[in-house]
Amino acid sequence: MISSNRRNFLSGIVGATALSLLRRGHAAEPALTAVPGSELAADPRRPQFHLLPAANWMNDPNAPVYFQGRYHMFYQFNPNQAVWGDMHWGHAVSEDMVHWKHLPVALAPTPGGPDEAGCFTGTAVLQDGIVLVLYTAVHSAPEEQATSKDGPQSLRETQCLATTTDPELKSWNKLPTPVLSSPPSGMQVNGFRDPSPWRQGDWWYMVIGSGIANRGGAVLLYRSRDLRSWEFLHVLADRDGFGAHSPEAFDPWEVWECPEFFSLGEKHVLIYSTGGRAYWQSGELNPEAMTFRAEHSGLLDYGSMYAPKTQLDKHGNRILWGWVTEARPQAEFKAAGWAGLMSLPRVLSIGADGRLRTTVAEEVTSLRGREQKLDNSQEGAKRLAQVGSMQLESCCGEFLASVGRGQEPFMLALHSTAADTRFLQLLYDPLYPGQLTVDARPLPVPLVHGEDLEIRVLIDGSVMEIFAGGVGVWTKRFYPAGAKPQGVRLTWTGKVESLKSLSVWEMKPISSDRLTT
């Protein structure tokens, strides 16, 4: 994924170094950052149970797939620096979507090829028992041939195909020429990338992320018999066609990136990313006309998560992964030697109201260690004191609370045990019963009659993933100061009887040294 509409988003975290890497347009030799491994391992801000490379830059999840009993995650990776640029496909494998083993780089730019300036975001499919990936290839081009003009760069994006017969998915064969070399004839686009195909009946269909000049973001729909020759059908979704289901702000140069379209329950769901946010729409597909009518919409995550991809797990659940972005200056993460990580696996479903629901995959509970549990037999001050005594030894654990939404306000907050620092504040105001505020910003959590509000917070080094009511999701970055991990304590303000249950778990790291898995 590379985008003109992301100029501000990416330029805020990368600089001339990354652009010069992209301009080089050749396959880099994988090499770790100059930061010693001992420093990386000792960094208290480095997560312990999220997937990230041993060092350097990670962004979009690419082509997650379950194949022959194992989960494969590919991802955008700069093997040489902890800044964006020189895009390769990193590769990790897991048996449970939680514990990961790093494998060699799967795709690298080919000198003189259509991807000489980078192998960008793509999707995996299975055909006759073989895994194929469609991905966006990028190379420098004259301005009149460019599909993306990002500052000084004129880049042409084409869609390429790679196949493998390797059961470990480590070695890949690229088709030498793109399977889709240009946008629809006569359409002036601001981007043309992130292919996502699926099988439906006798056809393969594919959505492409794009933007139509002076019109805004769009998702283009194609079809094919063989994954190699593609026919443009129409615009599946765009700002003009969806009114209230479009993003709030309008940018005539925006691109709706990383689209995916899939069935879920009795509905179809479209996801896409733009302007630093990831969105969803649920609604109805007309399979004859292949048109989509959105009925509901929202944000997939209200915080630091972007460019998500989905896959089916071994049980047929729709799993969503997202790039957890950095929220600190480039100089800081470049000096740290690592940047970006993968979200925990999230299970998507459709609620009775037709809206998207999100929960943490059950596999993550395997990491739970020692549990501290609220004793419901205690009342008043004793119960409040027990809440105050529940804490984590370091920023690596889980808080799970069930709260009654009544006429009393409450505040649940997480603080450092080592300093007077508040990491997180969740506030409920009965005047607005359908929302929480997260650090003073609203998070919609629709009311369900008679149902308590479940709040789940997974905290890991410098990231929190917050899940509320199966609907509201917020990924937060925070960076505790100091050279050692800080503990975390919980405070509750309000009627303690509203707190129906509370558990706190230490979480077990997935790596002994935070570098390899």
N, C-alpha and C positions, 0 to 999 in steps of 0.2 A: 504494500500500500504506500503510495506517495501521492500527495494531493496539493493542488494549488489552493484549495480552500483551507488547507491545514498550514498555510504559511506561518501565521501567527502562532499556531499551536506548536509546530515543530521548531520554528526559529527561536522560540522562547527557551528551548532546551538544547538546541544544537547551534553550531556556528559555522564559521568558514571551514573548520577542519572537516566536518562531515560533508559539506558540499564539495570540497576538493576530493574527498574519497570517492564520492559519486561520480565526479567528472573523470576520475581515472579510468573507471569502467573496465576493470580487469579482475580476475579471480585472485583474491588475496590468500596467502598462505596462512592457515590458522595459527594464531599465536596468542598466548595469554597476555593480559595487561602487564604493565611494568610494576604494578603494585604486587609486592610479594604475597604468596599464598598465606603466609602466617598472619599478615595484616588483614587479608580478606576474611580468614577464619575467625579472627578476634573481633571483627567489627560488630558491635552490639546491635546495630541497626539492620544487619543482614538477616532476612527471614530464615526460619529453621524448618518450617513444614510446608512452604510454598515451593513450586518448581521455578528455578532460575538457573542460568548457566554458572559454571565455576567462576567465570569472570566476564567482564565486558558487557556489551549492550544487548538487551532483548526487547523486541516489541511484539507485533501481532502474533497470536496463535495461527498456525497454518495447518490445514489438512489433518486435524485430529481424526484418528480412525482406529477401530477395534478390528484386529486381524490375527487370526490363528491363536486366539487366547491371550493376546496382549494388546495393550493400548499404546499407540504411537502418537507422540506429540511432536510436530514440527513447528518451528517458530522463526520469526525474523531475527537475525543475529548478525552482529558485527564482530567477527572473530579477532579483531585487532585493537579495538578501543572501546571505552565505555561511553561512546557517543554514537548517535545515529549515523548510518552511512555504510557503504560497501556491503550491501545486503546479501546474505547467505541464508540457507535454511538450516538452523540447528535442529537437533534430533534427540529425543529422549524416549525411553520405553518403560512401561509399567504393567504390573499385573492387576493393580487395583485402583489406578488413577490417583494414588497418593504417594507411594514409594516409587521413585524414579531412578533410572540408570541412564547416564549420558552416553550417547553413541556419536560416532564421527559426523561431521557436517554432511548433510544429505544432498543439497544442491548448492553449487557455487557458480558465479558468473563465468560464461565461456568467452574468452577473448575472440572478438570478431563475430560473435553470435548475437541473436536478438536480445539476449539478456546480459550483454557485456557490462552494462551499468547497474545490474542488480536483478536478483531473483526475488520478486515481491509476492504478495499474498495469494494463496490459492486454496484448493479444496481437493480432497481425495474421494474417489469412488471405486467401487468394486465392479469389475466386468469379467464374467467367466472365471471367477476365482483369482483374478489378477488385480493388483492395486494400480490405479493410474492417478496422477495428479494433474490438474489444470492450474496454471499459475500465470501471473502477470510478469512478463519480461520487459525490461526497460533498457533503452539505448538512446544516446544523444542523437538529435536529428535537427535539420533546419527548422526554423520557426514555423514555416508553412506546413510542415509535416508533423509537427508536435501535437500530442494530445494533452500534454500537461506542461504549463509554463510556470515554473516555480522560481521566482526571482530571476537570477541570471541563467537558469537552466531551461533548455528547450528539449523535452524528452518525449519519445514516442513509446507508448505502451501497447504491447500486443499480448495475445493470450497463447501460451505454449503448453505442450503436453509432454509429460515424462512418464515412463512405465518402468516396472520392475518385476522380475521373477524371483528376486531374492526374498526368502521367507522372513528375513529380519529387516527388510526394507532399507538396507544400508546402501546398496548400489542401484543407480538409476540410469536409464537411457532416455536422453532427450530427443524428441523429433527435431531435426535441424532447422525447420522453418515453422513459423507460428500456424496454429490451426484457425486463428482469427486475427487478421492482420490490421484491421481498420474499423473505426466506428461505422454506423449506418451511413450510407451515401447521402450527402446533402445535410447532415446533422453536424453543427458546430458544437463540439463538446469541450468541457473543461477538465475532463478526466475520463479514463476508459480502462477499468481495472477490477481486480478481485473477483475472478469468475467463481461461480458456485453452481455446479450442475446437479441434477437429480433425474432419476428414471421415473417415468410415468407412462404406463401403457407401452406402446411400441416406440415411444420417442424418449430421447434425452432432452431435457430442458435445461436452460442455464440463465441465471441472472448475472448482469454485469453492473458494477457501480459506475455512475457517471454524473455529469451535470451538463445541462444544456445552456449554452451561453445566454446570459441575460434573462434566463427563465428559472434557474435554480436546479437543485438536486433531482436526480432521476435514476430509476432502476430499469435497465433495458432487458428485454426478454428474447432469448434465442431458442432454437431447437435444432436437433441433429439426430440422424439415425445411428451414427458410428463414433461420436465424440470428436470427429476430425473435420467434418464439413458442416458449418453452422449457417443457419438461416435466421435473419432478424425478423421477429414477429411484430412487436410493438413495445411501447413504453408500458411496463407493468405498473409502475407507481411513480408519481412525481408530486411536487409541491402543488401545482395547479389542480391536479386531480383529486387531492385528498383534503383540502380545506383544513378543518379543525384537527385532522390527524397528521398535519405537517409540523416540523419543528417551529418553535416560536419565532425566532429571529430569521429575517430574510437576507440572504447574501446572494446577489446575482451570479457570483462565481463559485457557489458552493458545489460540492460533490457529495452524493450519497454513497459512501464507501462501504466495503465489506458487507454487501447485502447477502442475505440468505432467505430462502422461501421454503417452507415445509409445512406438512400437515401435523396437527397436534390435537388430539381428541377429535371433536366434531368440527373443528375450525382449521383455518390456515393462518400461518403467522409469517410476517415479513419483519426482518430485523435489518437495520442499517446504521451507519455511524456518520456523523458530520459535526463539524465545529467543536470537537472535543467531547461529544456526547454520543451515547449509543441508544437507539430508539427501537420500539416495537410497535407493530400494528397487528391486530387479530381481526379476522373477518371471514368472508365467504369467497371461494374460488368458483368461477364458472368454468368447468373443465372443457366444455366445447369451445368457447371463445377464448379461453385462457386469460380471463380478466379477473381482477381481484377487487373486492369492495370492502374497505376497512370499516369496522364497526366500533372498535376500541383502540386506544393507543396510549403510550406512555414511555417513560424512560426505563431502560434496563437497569441502570445504576445511576444514582444521583451524585456520585463522587468520582474518584480517580480510576475509572475503568473505561477502556475504549477498544474498538475494533474486535468485538467478540466473534467467535466461531462456535458452531455446534457439531455434535456427532451423536450417534446412537451408541449406548453402552451395550453390554452383553445381554441385558434384560430388555432391551428395546426402549429404554428411557431416553428422552432428548436431553443431552448434557450440553451446557453452555460453559465456554471458557472465555476469559477476557484478559487483555493486556492491562496490568496494573501499572499506571504511569508514575513517573517521578513528580514530586511537587517541590523539589529543592533546586537551587541554581545549578546550571551545568558544571560550573567549576567545582562544586561540591561532589557531585556523583562521578565526575571524571577523576577527581583525586581519590575517591573511594575505590575506583576500579570496577564498579558494577552499577548497572542501571536497569530498572524494569524487572518485572516478574509476572508469573502467570497466576491468575485468580485460582481459588479452589474450584473444583467441579460443582456446578449448580444444575439442579434438575428443574426443567421447565414443564409446566402443565397448564391446562386451561381450567379456570374455576367455573362454577355454576353460572356466574354472571358473564361468562365469555371473555373475561380478562385474563391476562397472563399472570401466572403465579411462579414464584421462584423459591426453592429451598436448597440447602446444602446437601450434597450427595451423602448417603448413609455411610459410605466407605470412610469418610473423614473421621467418624467417631472411633475408628480403630486407633487413633492417635491419643485418645484420652488416657490420662494417667490418674493420679490421685484426685479424688473428688471431695470437695467440701460442699455440704448440703445444708440448706436452711432447715432448722428444726421448727416445724409448724406448731408444736405444742407450746413454744415460747410466745409470750405476748408483750406488747408495749415496748418499754425501754430495753428489756432483755433481748427481745427479737431484733431491735434496732442495733444493739451492741454486737449481736452475732453477725449481722450484715457487715458492720464495720470491721470485724475481725477476719473476714474472708478476703484473701489476697493471693496473688501469684508472686513467686520468687523472682521471676523475670518476665519480660514482655513476650511470653509464649504460652498462651492458654486460651480458655473459652469460658464465657459467661452466658448462662441460659436462665432467663427469668420469665415467669408468667405473671401478668399484671391485670388486675381488673380495671376497666375504664369506667369510672363513675363520675361523681360530682366533685371529687377532690383532685387537685393538681398533684403531680409528683415529679421528681427529678432523680434520675439515675446517672451517676457520673463515675468516671474512672480517673484515678490520680496516680502519680508517681509516688512510690514509697520512699524515694531517696531525695526528693526535692518538692517544693511547693508548686507543682506543675499539674494542671488538669489536662489529661489526654483527650477526654470525650465527655460531652454533656448531652443527655437525652432528656427532653422536657415534654411533659404532657399537660395541656391546658384544656379543661372541660368545655371551654367556650369553642374549642376547635376539636371535637372528638374524633374527627377523621384524619388526624395527622399527629405526628411527633415533630418536634424540632430537634435537629441534630446540629449542635454547635450554632444555635440561633437561626438555622435555615430549615424551612418546612420539608418534611418527608411525608407524602400522602400514605395513609394506612387506613383504607376504608373500613367502616364499622361492619361487623358481622354480628347479628343479633345473638346475645347470650354467650358470646365467645370471648374468653380472655385474650389479651394481647401477648403474644410470645415475642420476646426480644432475645436475639442470639448475637453475640459479639465474639468473633474469633480474632485474636490479637497476636501478631507475629513480628517481632523486631521493630519494624517501622510501618506496618500496615495493619489496618483493622478492616474486616468485612462484617458489616452490620446488616442483619436480616430482621425485619419487623413484620409480623402478621402474615408472612408468606407472600407479601406483595412489595413492600418497600425495601430496597436494597441500597446500601451506601458504602462505598469503599473509601476509606480515609487513609491518607499518608500522614505520618507524624515522625519526627526525628528526635528522639530523646538525646540530650546532651551527655557528654562524658564518654569515658573509655570502657565502661563496664555496663552490662545490662541492668536496667532499673526494674524494680518490682512494681506491681500494679495493685492498688487497693480500690475498693468500691465504696461509694457513699450513696445513701438514700435519703431524700428529703421529701416529706409528705406523710400521708397516713400509711403506716407500715402494714396495716391489715390489707391494704390493696395489693401487697406483694404476696401473691398466692404461693409461689415456689421460686427457689433460686438455687442453682448449682454452679460451682466453679471447678474447672478441671485444669490441671497442668497438661500441656500437650507435649508429646514425645517428638523430638526432632527426627527428620527422615534421613539425616546425615550426621556422621560423627564429627565432621569438621566444617560443615556448612558449605563445602566446596564440591564434593562428589556425592552421588547418590547411587 
